[in-house]
Amino acid sequence: MAVNRNHSEGGGVIVNNSENVLMTYDHIEITFSDIDPMPDAFKGTKKGSVFLTPYRVIFVSKGKDAMQSFMMPFYLLKDCEIKQPVFGANYIKGTVKAEAGGM
């Protein structure tokens, strides 16, 4: 996991030379919970875009926020569930483990 390392000034995403973007989704909301203490960058609901690569998921926020990007490598994602409620939007719920030096 890394915060504010994968976005460009123009609102785009930065990926390594060895990977490519497989899919992009706009109008995404991301929310963090179960963090104690909760840093300011993780508070509230963030809106932006998600970029899927073969190795990781990258969220890039829209607008000026303390969190401009959030990167989650697949090997750090745990207990992922896809939820499809009858009266609500579909969502993915899971746990991201922090990586040493990631923030």
N, CA, C and O atoms as CSV, one atom per row, in Angstrom:
chain,resi,resn,atom,element,x,y,z
A,1,MET,N,N,0.844,-1.156,0.000
A,1,MET,CA,C,0.000,0.000,0.000
A,1,MET,C,C,0.894,1.224,0.000
A,1,MET,O,O,1.903,1.260,0.704
A,2,ALA,N,N,0.535,2.208,-0.771
A,2,ALA,CA,C,1.276,3.468,-0.803
A,2,ALA,C,C,0.290,4.611,-1.035
A,2,ALA,O,O,-0.679,4.471,-1.781
A,3,VAL,N,N,0.551,5.726,-0.393
A,3,VAL,CA,C,-0.308,6.892,-0.505
A,3,VAL,C,C,0.445,8.005,-1.207
A,3,VAL,O,O,1.602,8.276,-0.886
A,4,ASN,N,N,-0.209,8.656,-2.172
A,4,ASN,CA,C,0.310,9.831,-2.877
A,4,ASN,C,C,1.619,9.584,-3.612
A,4,ASN,O,O,2.509,10.433,-3.601
A,5,ARG,N,N,1.738,8.419,-4.254
A,5,ARG,CA,C,2.936,8.126,-5.034
A,5,ARG,C,C,2.646,7.744,-6.477
A,5,ARG,O,O,3.576,7.549,-7.259
A,6,ASN,N,N,1.383,7.632,-6.842
A,6,ASN,CA,C,1.049,7.129,-8.168
A,6,ASN,C,C,0.133,8.040,-8.966
A,6,ASN,O,O,-0.631,7.561,-9.804
A,7,HIS,N,N,0.195,9.337,-8.726
A,7,HIS,CA,C,-0.643,10.269,-9.484
A,7,HIS,C,C,0.243,11.337,-10.119
A,7,HIS,O,O,1.348,11.618,-9.655
A,8,SER,N,N,-0.280,11.920,-11.194
A,8,SER,CA,C,0.421,13.026,-11.841
A,8,SER,C,C,-0.301,14.325,-11.491
A,8,SER,O,O,-1.422,14.298,-10.983
A,9,GLU,N,N,0.319,15.422,-11.753
A,9,GLU,CA,C,-0.261,16.730,-11.432
A,9,GLU,C,C,-1.564,16.982,-12.190
A,9,GLU,O,O,-2.439,17.695,-11.699
A,10,GLY,N,N,-1.695,16.405,-13.374
A,10,GLY,CA,C,-2.896,16.601,-14.179
A,10,GLY,C,C,-4.047,15.683,-13.809
A,10,GLY,O,O,-5.090,15.717,-14.461
A,11,GLY,N,N,-3.885,14.859,-12.774
A,11,GLY,CA,C,-4.944,13.963,-12.350
A,11,GLY,C,C,-4.866,12.580,-12.945
A,11,GLY,O,O,-5.788,11.783,-12.768
A,12,GLY,N,N,-3.793,12.271,-13.645
A,12,GLY,CA,C,-3.629,10.944,-14.233
A,12,GLY,C,C,-2.917,9.991,-13.299
A,12,GLY,O,O,-2.626,10.325,-12.150
A,13,VAL,N,N,-2.642,8.809,-13.800
A,13,VAL,CA,C,-1.989,7.768,-13.012
A,13,VAL,C,C,-0.578,7.537,-13.544
A,13,VAL,O,O,-0.321,7.696,-14.737
A,14,ILE,N,N,0.328,7.163,-12.651
A,14,ILE,CA,C,1.695,6.831,-13.023
A,14,ILE,C,C,1.892,5.343,-12.776
A,14,ILE,O,O,1.715,4.870,-11.653
A,15,VAL,N,N,2.263,4.595,-13.829
A,15,VAL,CA,C,2.534,3.167,-13.705
A,15,VAL,C,C,3.970,2.892,-14.125
A,15,VAL,O,O,4.587,3.700,-14.819
A,16,ASN,N,N,4.497,1.752,-13.703
A,16,ASN,CA,C,5.857,1.357,-14.060
A,16,ASN,C,C,5.936,1.008,-15.543
A,16,ASN,O,O,4.916,0.755,-16.184
A,17,ASN,N,N,7.156,0.998,-16.083
A,17,ASN,CA,C,7.352,0.656,-17.498
A,17,ASN,C,C,6.935,-0.781,-17.791
A,17,ASN,O,O,6.547,-1.089,-18.918
A,18,SER,N,N,7.009,-1.665,-16.798
A,18,SER,CA,C,6.728,-3.081,-17.024
A,18,SER,C,C,5.249,-3.437,-16.914
A,18,SER,O,O,4.893,-4.603,-17.087
A,19,GLU,N,N,4.381,-2.473,-16.633
A,19,GLU,CA,C,2.959,-2.780,-16.502
A,19,GLU,C,C,2.120,-1.828,-17.343
A,19,GLU,O,O,2.582,-0.767,-17.762
A,20,ASN,N,N,0.878,-2.234,-17.578
A,20,ASN,CA,C,-0.045,-1.401,-18.339
A,20,ASN,C,C,-1.393,-1.370,-17.628
A,20,ASN,O,O,-1.672,-2.216,-16.778
A,21,VAL,N,N,-2.214,-0.409,-17.971
A,21,VAL,CA,C,-3.533,-0.270,-17.368
A,21,VAL,C,C,-4.502,-1.160,-18.138
A,21,VAL,O,O,-4.687,-0.991,-19.343
A,22,LEU,N,N,-5.123,-2.114,-17.433
A,22,LEU,CA,C,-6.061,-3.043,-18.058
A,22,LEU,C,C,-7.471,-2.467,-18.131
A,22,LEU,O,O,-8.153,-2.613,-19.145
A,23,MET,N,N,-7.907,-1.808,-17.048
A,23,MET,CA,C,-9.249,-1.235,-16.980
A,23,MET,C,C,-9.219,0.045,-16.175
A,23,MET,O,O,-8.379,0.218,-15.292
A,24,THR,N,N,-10.144,0.943,-16.486
A,24,THR,CA,C,-10.300,2.192,-15.751
A,24,THR,C,C,-11.777,2.381,-15.435
A,24,THR,O,O,-12.637,2.158,-16.287
A,25,TYR,N,N,-12.061,2.790,-14.213
A,25,TYR,CA,C,-13.432,3.084,-13.798
A,25,TYR,C,C,-13.472,4.474,-13.178
A,25,TYR,O,O,-12.663,4.794,-12.307
A,26,ASP,N,N,-14.405,5.290,-13.625
A,26,ASP,CA,C,-14.598,6.632,-13.082
A,26,ASP,C,C,-15.780,6.618,-12.109
A,26,ASP,O,O,-16.518,5.636,-12.020
A,27,HIS,N,N,-15.941,7.719,-11.386
A,27,HIS,CA,C,-17.053,7.896,-10.433
A,27,HIS,C,C,-17.029,6.824,-9.344
A,27,HIS,O,O,-18.058,6.232,-9.019
A,28,ILE,N,N,-15.849,6.585,-8.788
A,28,ILE,CA,C,-15.648,5.589,-7.728
A,28,ILE,C,C,-15.554,6.306,-6.387
A,28,ILE,O,O,-14.992,7.398,-6.296
A,29,GLU,N,N,-16.099,5.693,-5.360
A,29,GLU,CA,C,-15.963,6.197,-3.992
A,29,GLU,C,C,-15.204,5.169,-3.167
A,29,GLU,O,O,-15.448,3.969,-3.288
A,30,ILE,N,N,-14.284,5.637,-2.326
A,30,ILE,CA,C,-13.508,4.758,-1.454
A,30,ILE,C,C,-13.608,5.293,-0.029
A,30,ILE,O,O,-13.508,6.497,0.207
A,31,THR,N,N,-13.805,4.380,0.910
A,31,THR,CA,C,-13.936,4.729,2.315
A,31,THR,C,C,-13.049,3.806,3.126
A,31,THR,O,O,-12.945,2.616,2.827
A,32,PHE,N,N,-12.411,4.346,4.147
A,32,PHE,CA,C,-11.530,3.575,5.017
A,32,PHE,C,C,-12.136,3.472,6.405
A,32,PHE,O,O,-12.731,4.428,6.904
A,33,SER,N,N,-11.984,2.307,7.028
A,33,SER,CA,C,-12.475,2.110,8.390
A,33,SER,C,C,-11.498,1.193,9.128
A,33,SER,O,O,-10.572,0.642,8.532
A,34,ASP,N,N,-11.717,1.044,10.408
A,34,ASP,CA,C,-10.897,0.172,11.258
A,34,ASP,C,C,-9.429,0.585,11.284
A,34,ASP,O,O,-8.549,-0.270,11.381
A,35,ILE,N,N,-9.158,1.876,11.200
A,35,ILE,CA,C,-7.799,2.399,11.336
A,35,ILE,C,C,-7.759,3.180,12.635
A,35,ILE,O,O,-8.568,4.082,12.853
A,36,ASP,N,N,-6.812,2.832,13.499
A,36,ASP,CA,C,-6.720,3.513,14.799
A,36,ASP,C,C,-5.276,3.856,15.085
A,36,ASP,O,O,-4.474,2.934,15.227
A,37,PRO,N,N,-4.895,5.087,15.178
A,37,PRO,CA,C,-5.677,6.306,14.959
A,37,PRO,C,C,-5.843,6.571,13.462
A,37,PRO,O,O,-5.012,6.151,12.657
A,38,MET,N,N,-6.905,7.260,13.101
A,38,MET,CA,C,-7.232,7.548,11.703
A,38,MET,C,C,-6.488,8.803,11.249
A,38,MET,O,O,-6.794,9.898,11.722
A,39,PRO,N,N,-5.494,8.665,10.319
A,39,PRO,CA,C,-4.817,9.858,9.782
A,39,PRO,C,C,-5.789,10.710,8.969
A,39,PRO,O,O,-6.777,10.196,8.443
A,40,ASP,N,N,-5.516,11.993,8.867
A,40,ASP,CA,C,-6.387,12.918,8.133
A,40,ASP,C,C,-6.592,12.505,6.685
A,40,ASP,O,O,-7.678,12.694,6.136
A,41,ALA,N,N,-5.558,11.941,6.055
A,41,ALA,CA,C,-5.654,11.559,4.645
A,41,ALA,C,C,-6.689,10.463,4.414
A,41,ALA,O,O,-7.190,10.331,3.297
A,42,PHE,N,N,-7.027,9.669,5.436
A,42,PHE,CA,C,-7.962,8.555,5.290
A,42,PHE,C,C,-9.377,8.879,5.755
A,42,PHE,O,O,-10.264,8.036,5.627
A,43,LYS,N,N,-9.610,10.056,6.283
A,43,LYS,CA,C,-10.928,10.406,6.813
A,43,LYS,C,C,-11.903,10.759,5.699
A,43,LYS,O,O,-11.539,11.409,4.719
A,44,GLY,N,N,-13.149,10.320,5.867
A,44,GLY,CA,C,-14.210,10.657,4.919
A,44,GLY,C,C,-14.233,9.757,3.708
A,44,GLY,O,O,-13.446,8.818,3.590
A,45,THR,N,N,-15.145,10.057,2.816
A,45,THR,CA,C,-15.292,9.316,1.564
A,45,THR,C,C,-14.577,10.074,0.457
A,45,THR,O,O,-14.787,11.273,0.273
A,46,LYS,N,N,-13.735,9.368,-0.273
A,46,LYS,CA,C,-12.975,9.957,-1.378
A,46,LYS,C,C,-13.642,9.579,-2.695
A,46,LYS,O,O,-14.129,8.458,-2.847
A,47,LYS,N,N,-13.665,10.507,-3.645
A,47,LYS,CA,C,-14.240,10.260,-4.958
A,47,LYS,C,C,-13.150,10.405,-6.014
A,47,LYS,O,O,-12.293,11.284,-5.923
A,48,GLY,N,N,-13.194,9.528,-7.016
A,48,GLY,CA,C,-12.180,9.593,-8.059
A,48,GLY,C,C,-12.304,8.451,-9.046
A,48,GLY,O,O,-13.408,8.022,-9.383
A,49,SER,N,N,-11.155,7.959,-9.509
A,49,SER,CA,C,-11.084,6.906,-10.520
A,49,SER,C,C,-10.210,5.767,-10.021
A,49,SER,O,O,-9.322,5.962,-9.191
A,50,VAL,N,N,-10.476,4.566,-10.544
A,50,VAL,CA,C,-9.675,3.388,-10.215
A,50,VAL,C,C,-9.041,2.869,-11.488
A,50,VAL,O,O,-9.686,2.790,-12.533
A,51,PHE,N,N,-7.764,2.515,-11.390
A,51,PHE,CA,C,-7.009,1.948,-12.505
A,51,PHE,C,C,-6.547,0.553,-12.100
A,51,PHE,O,O,-5.927,0.385,-11.050
A,52,LEU,N,N,-6.843,-0.444,-12.924
A,52,LEU,CA,C,-6.478,-1.827,-12.655
A,52,LEU,C,C,-5.314,-2.212,-13.549
A,52,LEU,O,O,-5.394,-2.073,-14.770
A,53,THR,N,N,-4.231,-2.696,-12.950
A,53,THR,CA,C,-3.079,-3.199,-13.685
A,53,THR,C,C,-2.939,-4.691,-13.364
A,53,THR,O,O,-3.674,-5.192,-12.513
A,54,PRO,N,N,-2.033,-5.410,-14.008
A,54,PRO,CA,C,-1.867,-6.837,-13.673
A,54,PRO,C,C,-1.362,-7.074,-12.245
A,54,PRO,O,O,-1.466,-8.193,-11.743
A,55,TYR,N,N,-0.818,-6.050,-11.583
A,55,TYR,CA,C,-0.190,-6.236,-10.280
A,55,TYR,C,C,-0.869,-5.501,-9.136
A,55,TYR,O,O,-0.651,-5.841,-7.973
A,56,ARG,N,N,-1.697,-4.488,-9.445
A,56,ARG,CA,C,-2.220,-3.647,-8.372
A,56,ARG,C,C,-3.460,-2.872,-8.806
A,56,ARG,O,O,-3.803,-2.818,-9.987
A,57,VAL,N,N,-4.122,-2.275,-7.816
A,57,VAL,CA,C,-5.252,-1.378,-8.021
A,57,VAL,C,C,-4.805,-0.003,-7.551
A,57,VAL,O,O,-4.260,0.130,-6.455
A,58,ILE,N,N,-5.030,1.025,-8.369
A,58,ILE,CA,C,-4.626,2.384,-8.027
A,58,ILE,C,C,-5.862,3.271,-8.035
A,58,ILE,O,O,-6.579,3.337,-9.033
A,59,PHE,N,N,-6.109,3.952,-6.919
A,59,PHE,CA,C,-7.197,4.919,-6.816
A,59,PHE,C,C,-6.590,6.309,-6.916
A,59,PHE,O,O,-5.644,6.620,-6.193
A,60,VAL,N,N,-7.119,7.150,-7.800
A,60,VAL,CA,C,-6.678,8.539,-7.949
A,60,VAL,C,C,-7.873,9.427,-7.654
A,60,VAL,O,O,-8.900,9.339,-8.327
A,61,SER,N,N,-7.740,10.288,-6.639
A,61,SER,CA,C,-8.872,11.116,-6.223
A,61,SER,C,C,-9.061,12.299,-7.161
A,61,SER,O,O,-8.131,12.747,-7.831
A,62,LYS,N,N,-10.290,12.785,-7.186
A,62,LYS,CA,C,-10.646,13.936,-7.992
A,62,LYS,C,C,-10.668,15.146,-7.067
A,62,LYS,O,O,-11.228,15.073,-5.974
A,63,GLY,N,N,-10.079,16.237,-7.479
A,63,GLY,CA,C,-10.067,17.434,-6.648
A,63,GLY,C,C,-8.848,17.478,-5.745
A,63,GLY,O,O,-7.952,16.637,-5.826
A,64,LYS,N,N,-8.844,18.479,-4.888
A,64,LYS,CA,C,-7.719,18.674,-3.970
A,64,LYS,C,C,-8.069,18.035,-2.627
A,64,LYS,O,O,-8.969,18.498,-1.926
A,65,ASP,N,N,-7.369,16.996,-2.283
A,65,ASP,CA,C,-7.599,16.261,-1.053
A,65,ASP,C,C,-6.246,15.864,-0.490
A,65,ASP,O,O,-5.251,15.857,-1.215
A,66,ALA,N,N,-6.195,15.537,0.782
A,66,ALA,CA,C,-4.932,15.100,1.391
A,66,ALA,C,C,-4.460,13.793,0.760
A,66,ALA,O,O,-3.259,13.532,0.706
A,67,MET,N,N,-5.389,12.973,0.284
A,67,MET,CA,C,-5.030,11.743,-0.412
A,67,MET,C,C,-5.278,11.939,-1.906
A,67,MET,O,O,-6.426,11.982,-2.348
A,68,GLN,N,N,-4.213,12.055,-2.670
A,68,GLN,CA,C,-4.327,12.204,-4.115
A,68,GLN,C,C,-4.346,10.848,-4.818
A,68,GLN,O,O,-4.987,10.700,-5.858
A,69,SER,N,N,-3.641,9.852,-4.255
A,69,SER,CA,C,-3.661,8.510,-4.829
A,69,SER,C,C,-3.436,7.478,-3.728
A,69,SER,O,O,-2.824,7.760,-2.698
A,70,PHE,N,N,-3.949,6.280,-3.977
A,70,PHE,CA,C,-3.810,5.170,-3.038
A,70,PHE,C,C,-3.606,3.914,-3.865
A,70,PHE,O,O,-4.448,3.567,-4.693
A,71,MET,N,N,-2.471,3.221,-3.640
A,71,MET,CA,C,-2.109,2.055,-4.417
A,71,MET,C,C,-2.193,0.809,-3.543
A,71,MET,O,O,-1.685,0.797,-2.422
A,72,MET,N,N,-2.842,-0.251,-4.063
A,72,MET,CA,C,-3.008,-1.510,-3.347
A,72,MET,C,C,-2.496,-2.653,-4.217
A,72,MET,O,O,-3.173,-3.034,-5.172
A,73,PRO,N,N,-1.313,-3.217,-3.917
A,73,PRO,CA,C,-0.866,-4.402,-4.661
A,73,PRO,C,C,-1.748,-5.603,-4.301
A,73,PRO,O,O,-2.231,-5.707,-3.173
A,74,PHE,N,N,-1.950,-6.489,-5.244
A,74,PHE,CA,C,-2.830,-7.631,-5.009
A,74,PHE,C,C,-2.347,-8.515,-3.864
A,74,PHE,O,O,-3.169,-9.089,-3.150
A,75,TYR,N,N,-1.034,-8.639,-3.672
A,75,TYR,CA,C,-0.540,-9.528,-2.617
A,75,TYR,C,C,-0.794,-8.972,-1.213
A,75,TYR,O,O,-0.638,-9.703,-0.234
A,76,LEU,N,N,-1.177,-7.708,-1.091
A,76,LEU,CA,C,-1.505,-7.128,0.217
A,76,LEU,C,C,-3.015,-7.067,0.476
A,76,LEU,O,O,-3.434,-6.651,1.556
A,77,LEU,N,N,-3.832,-7.475,-0.494
A,77,LEU,CA,C,-5.293,-7.481,-0.317
A,77,LEU,C,C,-5.721,-8.796,0.334
A,77,LEU,O,O,-5.311,-9.871,-0.101
A,78,LYS,N,N,-6.539,-8.705,1.369
A,78,LYS,CA,C,-7.004,-9.888,2.102
A,78,LYS,C,C,-8.511,-9.814,2.291
A,78,LYS,O,O,-9.079,-8.723,2.329
A,79,ASP,N,N,-9.155,-10.953,2.408
A,79,ASP,CA,C,-10.582,-11.069,2.745
A,79,ASP,C,C,-11.475,-10.219,1.847
A,79,ASP,O,O,-12.391,-9.558,2.336
A,80,CYS,N,N,-11.219,-10.227,0.545
A,80,CYS,CA,C,-12.024,-9.423,-0.383
A,80,CYS,C,C,-13.362,-10.105,-0.657
A,80,CYS,O,O,-13.429,-11.314,-0.881
A,81,GLU,N,N,-14.420,-9.305,-0.635
A,81,GLU,CA,C,-15.771,-9.773,-0.920
A,81,GLU,C,C,-16.430,-8.802,-1.890
A,81,GLU,O,O,-16.276,-7.587,-1.765
A,82,ILE,N,N,-17.157,-9.340,-2.847
A,82,ILE,CA,C,-17.937,-8.509,-3.755
A,82,ILE,C,C,-19.366,-8.522,-3.244
A,82,ILE,O,O,-19.977,-9.584,-3.115
A,83,LYS,N,N,-19.895,-7.351,-2.954
A,83,LYS,CA,C,-21.246,-7.216,-2.410
A,83,LYS,C,C,-22.170,-6.662,-3.491
A,83,LYS,O,O,-21.811,-5.724,-4.202
A,84,GLN,N,N,-23.349,-7.241,-3.610
A,84,GLN,CA,C,-24.349,-6.797,-4.582
A,84,GLN,C,C,-25.692,-6.649,-3.880
A,84,GLN,O,O,-26.565,-7.505,-4.026
A,85,PRO,N,N,-25.867,-5.570,-3.119
A,85,PRO,CA,C,-27.137,-5.400,-2.409
A,85,PRO,C,C,-28.288,-5.140,-3.379
A,85,PRO,O,O,-28.093,-4.617,-4.476
A,86,VAL,N,N,-29.487,-5.518,-2.947
A,86,VAL,CA,C,-30.675,-5.342,-3.778
A,86,VAL,C,C,-30.973,-3.858,-3.963
A,86,VAL,O,O,-31.252,-3.417,-5.078
A,87,PHE,N,N,-30.915,-3.086,-2.881
A,87,PHE,CA,C,-31.215,-1.655,-2.941
A,87,PHE,C,C,-29.955,-0.847,-2.640
A,87,PHE,O,O,-29.837,-0.263,-1.563
A,88,GLY,N,N,-29.036,-0.813,-3.563
A,88,GLY,CA,C,-27.806,-0.053,-3.373
A,88,GLY,C,C,-26.799,-0.396,-4.446
A,88,GLY,O,O,-27.023,-1.282,-5.270
A,89,ALA,N,N,-25.694,0.314,-4.426
A,89,ALA,CA,C,-24.639,0.121,-5.421
A,89,ALA,C,C,-23.782,-1.093,-5.059
A,89,ALA,O,O,-23.595,-1.404,-3.883
A,90,ASN,N,N,-23.271,-1.766,-6.072
A,90,ASN,CA,C,-22.332,-2.860,-5.852
A,90,ASN,C,C,-21.037,-2.296,-5.274
A,90,ASN,O,O,-20.677,-1.152,-5.554
A,91,TYR,N,N,-20.332,-3.100,-4.463
A,91,TYR,CA,C,-19.066,-2.644,-3.907
A,91,TYR,C,C,-18.179,-3.816,-3.548
A,91,TYR,O,O,-18.641,-4.951,-3.424
A,92,ILE,N,N,-16.906,-3.529,-3.384
A,92,ILE,CA,C,-15.916,-4.520,-2.957
A,92,ILE,C,C,-15.458,-4.131,-1.568
A,92,ILE,O,O,-15.143,-2.969,-1.312
A,93,LYS,N,N,-15.422,-5.102,-0.671
A,93,LYS,CA,C,-15.013,-4.867,0.709
A,93,LYS,C,C,-13.854,-5.795,1.010
A,93,LYS,O,O,-13.894,-6.976,0.664
A,94,GLY,N,N,-12.817,-5.268,1.656
A,94,GLY,CA,C,-11.673,-6.099,1.989
A,94,GLY,C,C,-10.700,-5.373,2.891
A,94,GLY,O,O,-10.967,-4.264,3.354
A,95,THR,N,N,-9.577,-6.007,3.131
A,95,THR,CA,C,-8.536,-5.478,4.005
A,95,THR,C,C,-7.258,-5.293,3.199
A,95,THR,O,O,-6.871,-6.168,2.424
A,96,VAL,N,N,-6.606,-4.147,3.385
A,96,VAL,CA,C,-5.313,-3.883,2.762
A,96,VAL,C,C,-4.285,-3.798,3.873
A,96,VAL,O,O,-4.433,-3.005,4.803
A,97,LYS,N,N,-3.253,-4.605,3.778
A,97,LYS,CA,C,-2.181,-4.618,4.777
A,97,LYS,C,C,-1.159,-3.551,4.399
A,97,LYS,O,O,-0.808,-3.399,3.229
A,98,ALA,N,N,-0.691,-2.827,5.388
A,98,ALA,CA,C,0.315,-1.778,5.145
A,98,ALA,C,C,1.665,-2.418,4.837
A,98,ALA,O,O,2.031,-3.441,5.415
A,99,GLU,N,N,2.389,-1.802,3.928
A,99,GLU,CA,C,3.714,-2.257,3.561
A,99,GLU,C,C,4.733,-1.323,4.175
A,99,GLU,O,O,4.499,-0.116,4.240
A,100,ALA,N,N,5.853,-1.847,4.627
A,100,ALA,CA,C,6.890,-1.027,5.247
A,100,ALA,C,C,7.362,0.043,4.266
A,100,ALA,O,O,7.732,-0.273,3.135
A,101,GLY,N,N,7.351,1.303,4.690
A,101,GLY,CA,C,7.778,2.415,3.844
A,101,GLY,C,C,6.752,2.806,2.804
A,101,GLY,O,O,7.075,3.557,1.884
A,102,GLY,N,N,5.521,2.321,2.919
A,102,GLY,CA,C,4.499,2.583,1.905
A,102,GLY,C,C,3.830,3.926,2.037
A,102,GLY,O,O,3.205,4.390,1.083
A,103,MET,N,N,3.938,4.571,3.182
A,103,MET,CA,C,3.226,5.834,3.332
A,103,MET,C,C,4.157,6.995,3.394
A,103,MET,O,O,3.714,8.136,3.520
